[in-house]
Amino acid sequence: MPEIKYDVVDRIGIVSEGNNGWNKELNLISWNGRDPKYDIRDWSPDNSKMGKGISLSTEEVIMLKEILDDLDL
């Protein structure tokens, strides 16, 4: 399996903190030298390991924001 390279361009914020020390974070990440995308996933306390997550383009984040804004929370 080829190595995945990533560069955390901007650490935007922590969405939640887990009991095991891992945090679910929203970051702007460049994967394998591509344009950065917004990324939500779990990270280990020292940020050396990551869990499965989701990466979104700017257009997808805008659409997601519109959907969330319409929710009655």
PDB file of N, H, CA, C and O in Angstrom:
ATOM      1  N   MET A   1       0.848  -1.175   0.000  1.00  0.00           N
ATOM      2  CA  MET A   1       0.000   0.000   0.000  1.00  0.00           C
ATOM      3  C   MET A   1       0.895   1.241   0.000  1.00  0.00           C
ATOM      4  O   MET A   1       1.805   1.342   0.824  1.00  0.00           O
ATOM      5  N   PRO A   2       0.652   2.178  -0.905  1.00  0.00           N
ATOM      6  CA  PRO A   2       1.506   3.372  -0.970  1.00  0.00           C
ATOM      7  C   PRO A   2       1.319   4.276   0.255  1.00  0.00           C
ATOM      8  O   PRO A   2       0.247   4.331   0.859  1.00  0.00           O
ATOM      9  N   GLU A   3       2.382   4.969   0.590  1.00  0.00           N
ATOM     10  H   GLU A   3       3.252   4.925   0.099  1.00  0.00           H
ATOM     11  CA  GLU A   3       2.341   5.879   1.730  1.00  0.00           C
ATOM     12  C   GLU A   3       1.488   7.097   1.386  1.00  0.00           C
ATOM     13  O   GLU A   3       1.589   7.650   0.291  1.00  0.00           O
ATOM     14  N   ILE A   4       0.659   7.501   2.324  1.00  0.00           N
ATOM     15  H   ILE A   4       0.578   7.052   3.213  1.00  0.00           H
ATOM     16  CA  ILE A   4      -0.167   8.690   2.157  1.00  0.00           C
ATOM     17  C   ILE A   4       0.579   9.863   2.767  1.00  0.00           C
ATOM     18  O   ILE A   4       0.971   9.830   3.933  1.00  0.00           O
ATOM     19  N   LYS A   5       0.770  10.899   1.963  1.00  0.00           N
ATOM     20  H   LYS A   5       0.452  10.926   1.015  1.00  0.00           H
ATOM     21  CA  LYS A   5       1.449  12.094   2.456  1.00  0.00           C
ATOM     22  C   LYS A   5       0.408  13.183   2.689  1.00  0.00           C
ATOM     23  O   LYS A   5      -0.526  13.353   1.906  1.00  0.00           O
ATOM     24  N   TYR A   6       0.592  13.911   3.778  1.00  0.00           N
ATOM     25  H   TYR A   6       1.351  13.773   4.414  1.00  0.00           H
ATOM     26  CA  TYR A   6      -0.353  14.986   4.075  1.00  0.00           C
ATOM     27  C   TYR A   6       0.375  16.149   4.729  1.00  0.00           C
ATOM     28  O   TYR A   6       1.413  15.984   5.370  1.00  0.00           O
ATOM     29  N   ASP A   7      -0.198  17.323   4.548  1.00  0.00           N
ATOM     30  H   ASP A   7      -1.042  17.457   4.028  1.00  0.00           H
ATOM     31  CA  ASP A   7       0.323  18.535   5.162  1.00  0.00           C
ATOM     32  C   ASP A   7      -0.851  19.276   5.778  1.00  0.00           C
ATOM     33  O   ASP A   7      -1.761  19.703   5.067  1.00  0.00           O
ATOM     34  N   VAL A   8      -0.835  19.432   7.094  1.00  0.00           N
ATOM     35  H   VAL A   8      -0.095  19.086   7.671  1.00  0.00           H
ATOM     36  CA  VAL A   8      -1.892  20.178   7.773  1.00  0.00           C
ATOM     37  C   VAL A   8      -1.616  21.660   7.542  1.00  0.00           C
ATOM     38  O   VAL A   8      -0.698  22.231   8.131  1.00  0.00           O
ATOM     39  N   VAL A   9      -2.414  22.270   6.685  1.00  0.00           N
ATOM     40  H   VAL A   9      -3.160  21.806   6.207  1.00  0.00           H
ATOM     41  CA  VAL A   9      -2.246  23.670   6.307  1.00  0.00           C
ATOM     42  C   VAL A   9      -2.761  24.594   7.405  1.00  0.00           C
ATOM     43  O   VAL A   9      -2.158  25.629   7.691  1.00  0.00           O
ATOM     44  N   ASP A  10      -3.895  24.207   8.024  1.00  0.00           N
ATOM     45  H   ASP A  10      -4.384  23.367   7.791  1.00  0.00           H
ATOM     46  CA  ASP A  10      -4.509  25.046   9.067  1.00  0.00           C
ATOM     47  C   ASP A  10      -5.285  24.156  10.025  1.00  0.00           C
ATOM     48  O   ASP A  10      -6.157  23.393   9.609  1.00  0.00           O
ATOM     49  N   ARG A  11      -4.967  24.255  11.294  1.00  0.00           N
ATOM     50  H   ARG A  11      -4.259  24.874  11.632  1.00  0.00           H
ATOM     51  CA  ARG A  11      -5.742  23.561  12.329  1.00  0.00           C
ATOM     52  C   ARG A  11      -6.867  24.506  12.732  1.00  0.00           C
ATOM     53  O   ARG A  11      -6.635  25.505  13.413  1.00  0.00           O
ATOM     54  N   ILE A  12      -8.079  24.186  12.310  1.00  0.00           N
ATOM     55  H   ILE A  12      -8.267  23.375  11.756  1.00  0.00           H
ATOM     56  CA  ILE A  12      -9.212  25.097  12.489  1.00  0.00           C
ATOM     57  C   ILE A  12      -9.829  24.962  13.869  1.00  0.00           C
ATOM     58  O   ILE A  12     -10.096  25.966  14.529  1.00  0.00           O
ATOM     59  N   GLY A  13     -10.061  23.726  14.316  1.00  0.00           N
ATOM     60  H   GLY A  13      -9.845  22.910  13.780  1.00  0.00           H
ATOM     61  CA  GLY A  13     -10.646  23.585  15.639  1.00  0.00           C
ATOM     62  C   GLY A  13     -10.940  22.149  16.015  1.00  0.00           C
ATOM     63  O   GLY A  13     -10.948  21.253  15.170  1.00  0.00           O
ATOM     64  N   ILE A  14     -11.182  21.947  17.299  1.00  0.00           N
ATOM     65  H   ILE A  14     -11.175  22.675  17.985  1.00  0.00           H
ATOM     66  CA  ILE A  14     -11.532  20.635  17.844  1.00  0.00           C
ATOM     67  C   ILE A  14     -13.047  20.550  17.925  1.00  0.00           C
ATOM     68  O   ILE A  14     -13.697  21.396  18.540  1.00  0.00           O
ATOM     69  N   VAL A  15     -13.603  19.518  17.298  1.00  0.00           N
ATOM     70  H   VAL A  15     -13.076  18.831  16.799  1.00  0.00           H
ATOM     71  CA  VAL A  15     -15.048  19.294  17.299  1.00  0.00           C
ATOM     72  C   VAL A  15     -15.460  18.592  18.583  1.00  0.00           C
ATOM     73  O   VAL A  15     -16.475  18.938  19.187  1.00  0.00           O
ATOM     74  N   SER A  16     -14.667  17.598  19.002  1.00  0.00           N
ATOM     75  H   SER A  16     -13.842  17.317  18.511  1.00  0.00           H
ATOM     76  CA  SER A  16     -14.941  16.896  20.260  1.00  0.00           C
ATOM     77  C   SER A  16     -13.660  16.255  20.769  1.00  0.00           C
ATOM     78  O   SER A  16     -12.720  16.002  20.015  1.00  0.00           O
ATOM     79  N   GLU A  17     -13.651  15.999  22.070  1.00  0.00           N
ATOM     80  H   GLU A  17     -14.414  16.204  22.683  1.00  0.00           H
ATOM     81  CA  GLU A  17     -12.510  15.359  22.716  1.00  0.00           C
ATOM     82  C   GLU A  17     -12.946  13.990  23.215  1.00  0.00           C
ATOM     83  O   GLU A  17     -13.948  13.870  23.920  1.00  0.00           O
ATOM     84  N   GLY A  18     -12.193  12.957  22.848  1.00  0.00           N
ATOM     85  H   GLY A  18     -11.379  13.054  22.275  1.00  0.00           H
ATOM     86  CA  GLY A  18     -12.521  11.602  23.266  1.00  0.00           C
ATOM     87  C   GLY A  18     -11.901  11.265  24.611  1.00  0.00           C
ATOM     88  O   GLY A  18     -10.942  11.908  25.039  1.00  0.00           O
ATOM     89  N   ASN A  19     -12.454  10.250  25.279  1.00  0.00           N
ATOM     90  H   ASN A  19     -13.232   9.728  24.932  1.00  0.00           H
ATOM     91  CA  ASN A  19     -11.931   9.801  26.569  1.00  0.00           C
ATOM     92  C   ASN A  19     -10.540   9.196  26.444  1.00  0.00           C
ATOM     93  O   ASN A  19      -9.794   9.141  27.422  1.00  0.00           O
ATOM     94  N   ASN A  20     -10.186   8.742  25.238  1.00  0.00           N
ATOM     95  H   ASN A  20     -10.791   8.787  24.443  1.00  0.00           H
ATOM     96  CA  ASN A  20      -8.900   8.091  25.016  1.00  0.00           C
ATOM     97  C   ASN A  20      -7.805   9.089  24.637  1.00  0.00           C
ATOM     98  O   ASN A  20      -6.687   8.685  24.316  1.00  0.00           O
ATOM     99  N   GLY A  21      -8.112  10.382  24.670  1.00  0.00           N
ATOM    100  H   GLY A  21      -9.019  10.711  24.931  1.00  0.00           H
ATOM    101  CA  GLY A  21      -7.121  11.402  24.327  1.00  0.00           C
ATOM    102  C   GLY A  21      -7.154  11.829  22.870  1.00  0.00           C
ATOM    103  O   GLY A  21      -6.551  12.837  22.501  1.00  0.00           O
ATOM    104  N   TRP A  22      -7.855  11.064  22.041  1.00  0.00           N
ATOM    105  H   TRP A  22      -8.344  10.245  22.341  1.00  0.00           H
ATOM    106  CA  TRP A  22      -7.968  11.434  20.626  1.00  0.00           C
ATOM    107  C   TRP A  22      -9.008  12.542  20.479  1.00  0.00           C
ATOM    108  O   TRP A  22     -10.005  12.571  21.201  1.00  0.00           O
ATOM    109  N   ASN A  23      -8.766  13.444  19.546  1.00  0.00           N
ATOM    110  H   ASN A  23      -7.956  13.420  18.960  1.00  0.00           H
ATOM    111  CA  ASN A  23      -9.693  14.547  19.282  1.00  0.00           C
ATOM    112  C   ASN A  23     -10.229  14.455  17.869  1.00  0.00           C
ATOM    113  O   ASN A  23      -9.494  14.137  16.934  1.00  0.00           O
ATOM    114  N   LYS A  24     -11.521  14.738  17.718  1.00  0.00           N
ATOM    115  H   LYS A  24     -12.118  14.996  18.478  1.00  0.00           H
ATOM    116  CA  LYS A  24     -12.102  14.902  16.390  1.00  0.00           C
ATOM    117  C   LYS A  24     -11.863  16.355  16.012  1.00  0.00           C
ATOM    118  O   LYS A  24     -12.319  17.265  16.704  1.00  0.00           O
ATOM    119  N   GLU A  25     -11.141  16.573  14.901  1.00  0.00           N
ATOM    120  H   GLU A  25     -10.771  15.833  14.338  1.00  0.00           H
ATOM    121  CA  GLU A  25     -10.707  17.915  14.519  1.00  0.00           C
ATOM    122  C   GLU A  25     -11.183  18.300  13.125  1.00  0.00           C
ATOM    123  O   GLU A  25     -11.351  17.449  12.251  1.00  0.00           O
ATOM    124  N   LEU A  26     -11.394  19.580  12.938  1.00  0.00           N
ATOM    125  H   LEU A  26     -11.257  20.271  13.647  1.00  0.00           H
ATOM    126  CA  LEU A  26     -11.617  20.157  11.613  1.00  0.00           C
ATOM    127  C   LEU A  26     -10.337  20.866  11.224  1.00  0.00           C
ATOM    128  O   LEU A  26      -9.899  21.800  11.896  1.00  0.00           O
ATOM    129  N   ASN A  27      -9.739  20.413  10.129  1.00  0.00           N
ATOM    130  H   ASN A  27     -10.095  19.654   9.583  1.00  0.00           H
ATOM    131  CA  ASN A  27      -8.477  20.977   9.651  1.00  0.00           C
ATOM    132  C   ASN A  27      -8.545  21.189   8.149  1.00  0.00           C
ATOM    133  O   ASN A  27      -9.398  20.620   7.468  1.00  0.00           O
ATOM    134  N   LEU A  28      -7.647  22.006   7.644  1.00  0.00           N
ATOM    135  H   LEU A  28      -6.954  22.468   8.197  1.00  0.00           H
ATOM    136  CA  LEU A  28      -7.450  22.173   6.211  1.00  0.00           C
ATOM    137  C   LEU A  28      -6.188  21.390   5.871  1.00  0.00           C
ATOM    138  O   LEU A  28      -5.101  21.718   6.347  1.00  0.00           O
ATOM    139  N   ILE A  29      -6.336  20.340   5.035  1.00  0.00           N
ATOM    140  H   ILE A  29      -7.219  20.073   4.649  1.00  0.00           H
ATOM    141  CA  ILE A  29      -5.227  19.422   4.787  1.00  0.00           C
ATOM    142  C   ILE A  29      -5.000  19.236   3.294  1.00  0.00           C
ATOM    143  O   ILE A  29      -5.944  19.081   2.519  1.00  0.00           O
ATOM    144  N   SER A  30      -3.724  19.255   2.906  1.00  0.00           N
ATOM    145  H   SER A  30      -2.958  19.381   3.536  1.00  0.00           H
ATOM    146  CA  SER A  30      -3.325  18.914   1.548  1.00  0.00           C
ATOM    147  C   SER A  30      -2.916  17.449   1.552  1.00  0.00           C
ATOM    148  O   SER A  30      -1.979  17.060   2.250  1.00  0.00           O
ATOM    149  N   TRP A  31      -3.621  16.638   0.770  1.00  0.00           N
ATOM    150  H   TRP A  31      -4.382  16.953   0.203  1.00  0.00           H
ATOM    151  CA  TRP A  31      -3.333  15.203   0.670  1.00  0.00           C
ATOM    152  C   TRP A  31      -2.520  14.939  -0.591  1.00  0.00           C
ATOM    153  O   TRP A  31      -2.933  15.299  -1.693  1.00  0.00           O
ATOM    154  N   ASN A  32      -1.358  14.307  -0.420  1.00  0.00           N
ATOM    155  H   ASN A  32      -1.022  14.015   0.476  1.00  0.00           H
ATOM    156  CA  ASN A  32      -0.502  13.914  -1.543  1.00  0.00           C
ATOM    157  C   ASN A  32      -0.213  15.083  -2.492  1.00  0.00           C
ATOM    158  O   ASN A  32      -0.196  14.909  -3.711  1.00  0.00           O
ATOM    159  N   GLY A  33       0.014  16.270  -1.928  1.00  0.00           N
ATOM    160  H   GLY A  33       0.001  16.411  -0.939  1.00  0.00           H
ATOM    161  CA  GLY A  33       0.396  17.430  -2.716  1.00  0.00           C
ATOM    162  C   GLY A  33      -0.736  18.103  -3.469  1.00  0.00           C
ATOM    163  O   GLY A  33      -0.497  19.033  -4.239  1.00  0.00           O
ATOM    164  N   ARG A  34      -1.955  17.655  -3.262  1.00  0.00           N
ATOM    165  H   ARG A  34      -2.149  16.900  -2.635  1.00  0.00           H
ATOM    166  CA  ARG A  34      -3.107  18.258  -3.948  1.00  0.00           C
ATOM    167  C   ARG A  34      -3.565  19.513  -3.211  1.00  0.00           C
ATOM    168  O   ARG A  34      -3.080  19.827  -2.124  1.00  0.00           O
ATOM    169  N   ASP A  35      -4.519  20.228  -3.834  1.00  0.00           N
ATOM    170  H   ASP A  35      -4.913  19.973  -4.717  1.00  0.00           H
ATOM    171  CA  ASP A  35      -5.092  21.403  -3.192  1.00  0.00           C
ATOM    172  C   ASP A  35      -5.694  21.012  -1.847  1.00  0.00           C
ATOM    173  O   ASP A  35      -6.274  19.933  -1.722  1.00  0.00           O
ATOM    174  N   PRO A  36      -5.563  21.877  -0.838  1.00  0.00           N
ATOM    175  CA  PRO A  36      -6.098  21.553   0.493  1.00  0.00           C
ATOM    176  C   PRO A  36      -7.617  21.401   0.483  1.00  0.00           C
ATOM    177  O   PRO A  36      -8.325  22.062  -0.277  1.00  0.00           O
ATOM    178  N   LYS A  37      -8.094  20.506   1.354  1.00  0.00           N
ATOM    179  H   LYS A  37      -7.519  19.969   1.971  1.00  0.00           H
ATOM    180  CA  LYS A  37      -9.525  20.300   1.556  1.00  0.00           C
ATOM    181  C   LYS A  37      -9.815  20.366   3.050  1.00  0.00           C
ATOM    182  O   LYS A  37      -8.939  20.123   3.881  1.00  0.00           O
ATOM    183  N   TYR A  38     -11.058  20.698   3.372  1.00  0.00           N
ATOM    184  H   TYR A  38     -11.769  20.895   2.697  1.00  0.00           H
ATOM    185  CA  TYR A  38     -11.492  20.672   4.760  1.00  0.00           C
ATOM    186  C   TYR A  38     -11.650  19.214   5.164  1.00  0.00           C
ATOM    187  O   TYR A  38     -12.182  18.403   4.406  1.00  0.00           O
ATOM    188  N   ASP A  39     -11.190  18.892   6.347  1.00  0.00           N
ATOM    189  H   ASP A  39     -10.758  19.550   6.963  1.00  0.00           H
ATOM    190  CA  ASP A  39     -11.092  17.496   6.748  1.00  0.00           C
ATOM    191  C   ASP A  39     -11.554  17.345   8.198  1.00  0.00           C
ATOM    192  O   ASP A  39     -11.125  18.090   9.080  1.00  0.00           O
ATOM    193  N   ILE A  40     -12.429  16.375   8.427  1.00  0.00           N
ATOM    194  H   ILE A  40     -12.777  15.770   7.711  1.00  0.00           H
ATOM    195  CA  ILE A  40     -12.897  16.059   9.777  1.00  0.00           C
ATOM    196  C   ILE A  40     -12.507  14.617  10.062  1.00  0.00           C
ATOM    197  O   ILE A  40     -12.923  13.702   9.351  1.00  0.00           O
ATOM    198  N   ARG A  41     -11.703  14.414  11.110  1.00  0.00           N
ATOM    199  H   ARG A  41     -11.365  15.157  11.688  1.00  0.00           H
ATOM    200  CA  ARG A  41     -11.293  13.064  11.501  1.00  0.00           C
ATOM    201  C   ARG A  41     -10.704  13.082  12.902  1.00  0.00           C
ATOM    202  O   ARG A  41     -10.399  14.144  13.444  1.00  0.00           O
ATOM    203  N   ASP A  42     -10.547  11.891  13.487  1.00  0.00           N
ATOM    204  H   ASP A  42     -10.795  11.029  13.046  1.00  0.00           H
ATOM    205  CA  ASP A  42      -9.925  11.738  14.802  1.00  0.00           C
ATOM    206  C   ASP A  42      -8.407  11.744  14.660  1.00  0.00           C
ATOM    207  O   ASP A  42      -7.849  11.179  13.719  1.00  0.00           O
ATOM    208  N   TRP A  43      -7.754  12.399  15.623  1.00  0.00           N
ATOM    209  H   TRP A  43      -8.208  12.857  16.387  1.00  0.00           H
ATOM    210  CA  TRP A  43      -6.286  12.456  15.669  1.00  0.00           C
ATOM    211  C   TRP A  43      -5.811  12.038  17.045  1.00  0.00           C
ATOM    212  O   TRP A  43      -6.438  12.360  18.054  1.00  0.00           O
ATOM    213  N   SER A  44      -4.687  11.310  17.083  1.00  0.00           N
ATOM    214  H   SER A  44      -4.177  11.048  16.263  1.00  0.00           H
ATOM    215  CA  SER A  44      -4.087  10.911  18.351  1.00  0.00           C
ATOM    216  C   SER A  44      -3.562  12.149  19.084  1.00  0.00           C
ATOM    217  O   SER A  44      -3.400  13.209  18.480  1.00  0.00           O
ATOM    218  N   PRO A  45      -3.296  12.012  20.384  1.00  0.00           N
ATOM    219  CA  PRO A  45      -2.842  13.172  21.163  1.00  0.00           C
ATOM    220  C   PRO A  45      -1.599  13.866  20.592  1.00  0.00           C
ATOM    221  O   PRO A  45      -1.479  15.088  20.685  1.00  0.00           O
ATOM    222  N   ASP A  46      -0.678  13.101  20.005  1.00  0.00           N
ATOM    223  H   ASP A  46      -0.775  12.108  19.929  1.00  0.00           H
ATOM    224  CA  ASP A  46       0.537  13.725  19.458  1.00  0.00           C
ATOM    225  C   ASP A  46       0.428  13.977  17.945  1.00  0.00           C
ATOM    226  O   ASP A  46       1.409  14.351  17.302  1.00  0.00           O
ATOM    227  N   ASN A  47      -0.769  13.769  17.386  1.00  0.00           N
ATOM    228  H   ASN A  47      -1.566  13.465  17.909  1.00  0.00           H
ATOM    229  CA  ASN A  47      -1.051  13.975  15.965  1.00  0.00           C
ATOM    230  C   ASN A  47      -0.211  13.104  15.036  1.00  0.00           C
ATOM    231  O   ASN A  47      -0.025  13.445  13.868  1.00  0.00           O
ATOM    232  N   SER A  48       0.298  11.979  15.545  1.00  0.00           N
ATOM    233  H   SER A  48       0.146  11.701  16.494  1.00  0.00           H
ATOM    234  CA  SER A  48       1.088  11.084  14.703  1.00  0.00           C
ATOM    235  C   SER A  48       0.220  10.026  14.019  1.00  0.00           C
ATOM    236  O   SER A  48       0.648   9.410  13.043  1.00  0.00           O
ATOM    237  N   LYS A  49      -1.002   9.814  14.529  1.00  0.00           N
ATOM    238  H   LYS A  49      -1.350  10.315  15.322  1.00  0.00           H
ATOM    239  CA  LYS A  49      -1.916   8.829  13.956  1.00  0.00           C
ATOM    240  C   LYS A  49      -3.271   9.474  13.747  1.00  0.00           C
ATOM    241  O   LYS A  49      -3.655  10.410  14.448  1.00  0.00           O
ATOM    242  N   MET A  50      -3.992   8.945  12.754  1.00  0.00           N
ATOM    243  H   MET A  50      -3.680   8.185  12.184  1.00  0.00           H
ATOM    244  CA  MET A  50      -5.319   9.476  12.461  1.00  0.00           C
ATOM    245  C   MET A  50      -6.296   8.341  12.229  1.00  0.00           C
ATOM    246  O   MET A  50      -5.918   7.231  11.856  1.00  0.00           O
ATOM    247  N   GLY A  51      -7.563   8.649  12.458  1.00  0.00           N
ATOM    248  H   GLY A  51      -7.870   9.551  12.761  1.00  0.00           H
ATOM    249  CA  GLY A  51      -8.617   7.691  12.167  1.00  0.00           C
ATOM    250  C   GLY A  51      -9.236   7.999  10.815  1.00  0.00           C
ATOM    251  O   GLY A  51      -8.799   8.906  10.107  1.00  0.00           O
ATOM    252  N   LYS A  52     -10.254   7.233  10.471  1.00  0.00           N
ATOM    253  H   LYS A  52     -10.609   6.496  11.047  1.00  0.00           H
ATOM    254  CA  LYS A  52     -10.972   7.486   9.225  1.00  0.00           C
ATOM    255  C   LYS A  52     -11.720   8.801   9.348  1.00  0.00           C
ATOM    256  O   LYS A  52     -12.144   9.195  10.435  1.00  0.00           O
ATOM    257  N   GLY A  53     -11.875   9.467   8.224  1.00  0.00           N
ATOM    258  H   GLY A  53     -11.531   9.147   7.342  1.00  0.00           H
ATOM    259  CA  GLY A  53     -12.555  10.746   8.257  1.00  0.00           C
ATOM    260  C   GLY A  53     -13.162  11.077   6.918  1.00  0.00           C
ATOM    261  O   GLY A  53     -13.342  10.208   6.065  1.00  0.00           O
ATOM    262  N   ILE A  54     -13.473  12.339   6.745  1.00  0.00           N
ATOM    263  H   ILE A  54     -13.326  13.045   7.438  1.00  0.00           H
ATOM    264  CA  ILE A  54     -14.086  12.831   5.522  1.00  0.00           C
ATOM    265  C   ILE A  54     -13.399  14.130   5.120  1.00  0.00           C
ATOM    266  O   ILE A  54     -13.108  14.984   5.957  1.00  0.00           O
ATOM    267  N   SER A  55     -13.148  14.257   3.826  1.00  0.00           N
ATOM    268  H   SER A  55     -13.384  13.563   3.146  1.00  0.00           H
ATOM    269  CA  SER A  55     -12.560  15.481   3.284  1.00  0.00           C
ATOM    270  C   SER A  55     -13.584  16.143   2.373  1.00  0.00           C
ATOM    271  O   SER A  55     -14.245  15.473   1.579  1.00  0.00           O
ATOM    272  N   LEU A  56     -13.710  17.453   2.490  1.00  0.00           N
ATOM    273  H   LEU A  56     -13.173  17.997   3.135  1.00  0.00           H
ATOM    274  CA  LEU A  56     -14.701  18.205   1.730  1.00  0.00           C
ATOM    275  C   LEU A  56     -14.055  19.377   1.015  1.00  0.00           C
ATOM    276  O   LEU A  56     -13.173  20.041   1.560  1.00  0.00           O
ATOM    277  N   SER A  57     -14.503  19.627  -0.217  1.00  0.00           N
ATOM    278  H   SER A  57     -15.219  19.087  -0.660  1.00  0.00           H
ATOM    279  CA  SER A  57     -14.065  20.821  -0.945  1.00  0.00           C
ATOM    280  C   SER A  57     -14.731  22.052  -0.338  1.00  0.00           C
ATOM    281  O   SER A  57     -15.649  21.934   0.474  1.00  0.00           O
ATOM    282  N   THR A  58     -14.271  23.210  -0.729  1.00  0.00           N
ATOM    283  H   THR A  58     -13.525  23.306  -1.388  1.00  0.00           H
ATOM    284  CA  THR A  58     -14.884  24.453  -0.239  1.00  0.00           C
ATOM    285  C   THR A  58     -16.360  24.498  -0.615  1.00  0.00           C
ATOM    286  O   THR A  58     -17.197  24.890   0.198  1.00  0.00           O
ATOM    287  N   GLU A  59     -16.679  24.101  -1.836  1.00  0.00           N
ATOM    288  H   GLU A  59     -15.999  23.782  -2.497  1.00  0.00           H
ATOM    289  CA  GLU A  59     -18.077  24.108  -2.285  1.00  0.00           C
ATOM    290  C   GLU A  59     -18.931  23.169  -1.435  1.00  0.00           C
ATOM    291  O   GLU A  59     -20.073  23.494  -1.111  1.00  0.00           O
ATOM    292  N   GLU A  60     -18.383  22.007  -1.073  1.00  0.00           N
ATOM    293  H   GLU A  60     -17.456  21.743  -1.337  1.00  0.00           H
ATOM    294  CA  GLU A  60     -19.118  21.064  -0.237  1.00  0.00           C
ATOM    295  C   GLU A  60     -19.312  21.604   1.171  1.00  0.00           C
ATOM    296  O   GLU A  60     -20.362  21.382   1.775  1.00  0.00           O
ATOM    297  N   VAL A  61     -18.323  22.307   1.705  1.00  0.00           N
ATOM    298  H   VAL A  61     -17.470  22.487   1.215  1.00  0.00           H
ATOM    299  CA  VAL A  61     -18.451  22.901   3.038  1.00  0.00           C
ATOM    300  C   VAL A  61     -19.530  23.991   3.025  1.00  0.00           C
ATOM    301  O   VAL A  61     -20.312  24.107   3.968  1.00  0.00           O
ATOM    302  N   ILE A  62     -19.564  24.778   1.964  1.00  0.00           N
ATOM    303  H   ILE A  62     -18.928  24.684   1.198  1.00  0.00           H
ATOM    304  CA  ILE A  62     -20.597  25.816   1.843  1.00  0.00           C
ATOM    305  C   ILE A  62     -21.978  25.174   1.830  1.00  0.00           C
ATOM    306  O   ILE A  62     -22.882  25.648   2.519  1.00  0.00           O
ATOM    307  N   MET A  63     -22.159  24.101   1.057  1.00  0.00           N
ATOM    308  H   MET A  63     -21.425  23.715   0.497  1.00  0.00           H
ATOM    309  CA  MET A  63     -23.450  23.416   0.995  1.00  0.00           C
ATOM    310  C   MET A  63     -23.799  22.804   2.347  1.00  0.00           C
ATOM    311  O   MET A  63     -24.946  22.890   2.787  1.00  0.00           O
ATOM    312  N   LEU A  64     -22.825  22.187   3.008  1.00  0.00           N
ATOM    313  H   LEU A  64     -21.894  22.117   2.651  1.00  0.00           H
ATOM    314  CA  LEU A  64     -23.052  21.605   4.332  1.00  0.00           C
ATOM    315  C   LEU A  64     -23.468  22.683   5.328  1.00  0.00           C
ATOM    316  O   LEU A  64     -24.369  22.462   6.137  1.00  0.00           O
ATOM    317  N   LYS A  65     -22.825  23.839   5.277  1.00  0.00           N
ATOM    318  H   LYS A  65     -22.093  24.018   4.619  1.00  0.00           H
ATOM    319  CA  LYS A  65     -23.178  24.939   6.171  1.00  0.00           C
ATOM    320  C   LYS A  65     -24.624  25.374   5.939  1.00  0.00           C
ATOM    321  O   LYS A  65     -25.361  25.618   6.893  1.00  0.00           O
ATOM    322  N   GLU A  66     -25.025  25.470   4.677  1.00  0.00           N
ATOM    323  H   GLU A  66     -24.426  25.272   3.902  1.00  0.00           H
ATOM    324  CA  GLU A  66     -26.406  25.850   4.371  1.00  0.00           C
ATOM    325  C   GLU A  66     -27.392  24.824   4.932  1.00  0.00           C
ATOM    326  O   GLU A  66     -28.429  25.189   5.486  1.00  0.00           O
ATOM    327  N   ILE A  67     -27.062  23.546   4.784  1.00  0.00           N
ATOM    328  H   ILE A  67     -26.220  23.249   4.334  1.00  0.00           H
ATOM    329  CA  ILE A  67     -27.936  22.491   5.321  1.00  0.00           C
ATOM    330  C   ILE A  67     -28.011  22.587   6.840  1.00  0.00           C
ATOM    331  O   ILE A  67     -29.096  22.481   7.412  1.00  0.00           O
ATOM    332  N   LEU A  68     -26.868  22.787   7.503  1.00  0.00           N
ATOM    333  H   LEU A  68     -25.987  22.873   7.038  1.00  0.00           H
ATOM    334  CA  LEU A  68     -26.857  22.878   8.963  1.00  0.00           C
ATOM    335  C   LEU A  68     -27.587  24.124   9.452  1.00  0.00           C
ATOM    336  O   LEU A  68     -28.264  24.088  10.480  1.00  0.00           O
ATOM    337  N   ASP A  69     -27.451  25.230   8.714  1.00  0.00           N
ATOM    338  H   ASP A  69     -26.901  25.259   7.879  1.00  0.00           H
ATOM    339  CA  ASP A  69     -28.139  26.458   9.093  1.00  0.00           C
ATOM    340  C   ASP A  69     -29.662  26.276   9.069  1.00  0.00           C
ATOM    341  O   ASP A  69     -30.385  26.930   9.820  1.00  0.00           O
ATOM    342  N   ASP A  70     -30.136  25.384   8.201  1.00  0.00           N
ATOM    343  H   ASP A  70     -29.549  24.853   7.590  1.00  0.00           H
ATOM    344  CA  ASP A  70     -31.587  25.152   8.076  1.00  0.00           C
ATOM    345  C   ASP A  70     -32.131  24.211   9.151  1.00  0.00           C
ATOM    346  O   ASP A  70     -33.346  24.102   9.316  1.00  0.00           O
ATOM    347  N   LEU A  71     -31.247  23.532   9.882  1.00  0.00           N
ATOM    348  H   LEU A  71     -30.260  23.621   9.748  1.00  0.00           H
ATOM    349  CA  LEU A  71     -31.706  22.622  10.937  1.00  0.00           C
ATOM    350  C   LEU A  71     -32.264  23.399  12.108  1.00  0.00           C
ATOM    351  O   LEU A  71     -31.753  24.459  12.469  1.00  0.00           O
ATOM    352  N   ASP A  72     -33.317  22.862  12.697  1.00  0.00           N
ATOM    353  H   ASP A  72     -33.732  22.001  12.404  1.00  0.00           H
ATOM    354  CA  ASP A  72     -33.909  23.483  13.885  1.00  0.00           C
ATOM    355  C   ASP A  72     -33.328  22.780  15.118  1.00  0.00           C
ATOM    356  O   ASP A  72     -33.883  21.800  15.614  1.00  0.00           O
ATOM    357  N   LEU A  73     -32.189  23.310  15.602  1.00  0.00           N
ATOM    358  H   LEU A  73     -31.737  24.106  15.200  1.00  0.00           H
ATOM    359  CA  LEU A  73     -31.516  22.686  16.742  1.00  0.00           C
ATOM    360  C   LEU A  73     -31.807  23.417  18.030  1.00  0.00           C
ATOM    361  O   LEU A  73     -31.318  23.023  19.088  1.00  0.00           O
TER     362      LEU A  73
END
